[in-house]
Amino acid sequence: MKIIPKPENITMLEGNFTFSNSTQIVGLDEFLSNDLRKFVDLKNGEKNSCVFTVAQIDEDYRIEIGENIYVVANSNEGIFHAVQTIKLLILEYYKNEYSYIPCCIIDDNYKYEYRGFMLDVCRHFYSISTIKKIIDAISLFKMNKLHLHLSDDQGFRIQLNRFPLLTDIGSIRKGTRGDGKPVSGFYTQSDIVDLVKYAKERYIEIIPEIDLPGHTSALIASYPDLHCKGKEIEVEEYFGIKENVVCAGKESTYQFLEDVLGEIAKLFPSKCIHVGGDEAPKTQWMECDDCKETIKKNGLKTYMGLQSYFTNRIIKYLKSIGKTPIVWNEAYHDGELDKAATIQFWADGRKAQNVKRALKEGYKLIYSNNKYCYLDHPYSILPIKNSFKAINEMNSLMQFGNVFGIETPLWTEWINGEDKLLKMAFPRTLAIAELGWSIAPGDYNDFKDRIDNGLDALFVLDIASASEKQANPNIVSSFFGILKFYAKMIDKELPRTIRNFKNIKK
Ligand SMILES: [Zn+2]
């Protein structure tokens, strides 16, 4: 059976169940009942039934397919997961407008609580309808978090009533790397309300991110007082690491950010808010009297210490309004970070040592090592078969502490347009979905045998995915793909990024 993510156990039985338009669906609300019945076109056929019940069981859901289908799930969310499994079975065994599903018993449970997808809507803007397509797809494969990266150097993408300039100024840039074509766009508050509701119906929690204190050129362009010296800058049109970060010394910065996060918190019911913390050069702080004074007053040793102080103050505020903070792994430094933070691990190499230490110290971890999880990397750098290798590192990290789950980020510096976006995301996201969900995931060859049904399901959702072959390019096209990807990064702003990179760890 071609189910992605792979269920914990399937026991095959004799015979088939014919799923048709006459199959009576019992125990589902109208939304899920329609979703199940209309996934593919079905004709009227023999009378049988598919019955859903919530009961206390020690797995997420159990499906028994015989003369009728009986589903028992531990919760409404488990019922939703069972519906997704049945949709994939209906599609796999679909023939002449009926689906002849082999009789079997499926027992299933999930491995990680957090199974996420991240979309960067700052470098390029994506419409609500594109995000809904992504929600349709990730929920079909039993992921449960959508992390929206809403603020970066190249754009601020959400309307806040208290700070209209964040969108009047911060959501517009003059062009991209000198092309002279303006890029703009933001979500209104009613867009967000609509999106949150859509996601909730599909058991997806939307986690907003306001990246701080770095990657804040769009914030500073809108409200220059946030800058150490009140410098007037423009929304960035080049990518890389920028030296303009918000001042960590002025009290007014903290007040502003609390007001921003307070309004964000009201829009998103999620328990979590992501506050970034990656790639923050200390260049401006080193020349700022307010920042220096804050270091002195609080007995901090370094500018990295000032970043920890800054992040901990933001975390303290988030805790006071009942939210759990998530940060990128650079925000964890010398054991100074508030223990309430969940750390998202994206950078490998030396930093992986830090990650082990953080786990041992009791922090929760979301695994997103760019080597296996970054969907913006072309398939030549990250073929889908390599995404599967994340499992080894995840298993080894689990010895050290609490691996909360996995997330696959899609950064959009080099991705403009829905078609390209979806081709980068899929089918690789299916591999990450399997690693997040399956207690005993298959190896890549086992996954490969099931992928065609996954691609067909994406097609039903109007998503043109890359093919399995495109997702595993041969050596020659990989070589040129890698060259092309890195050559693209060379531009007049590269020396600035290198200079700023050196000032991150000060
Ligand atoms: Zn400052």
Boltz pocket constraint, residues with backbone or C-beta under 6 A from the ligand:
constraints:
  - pocket:
      binder: B
      contacts: [[A, 227], [A, 228], [A, 246], [A, 247], [A, 248], [A, 249], [A, 250], [A, 284], [A, 285], [A, 288], [A, 289], [A, 290], [A, 291]]
      max_distance: 6.0
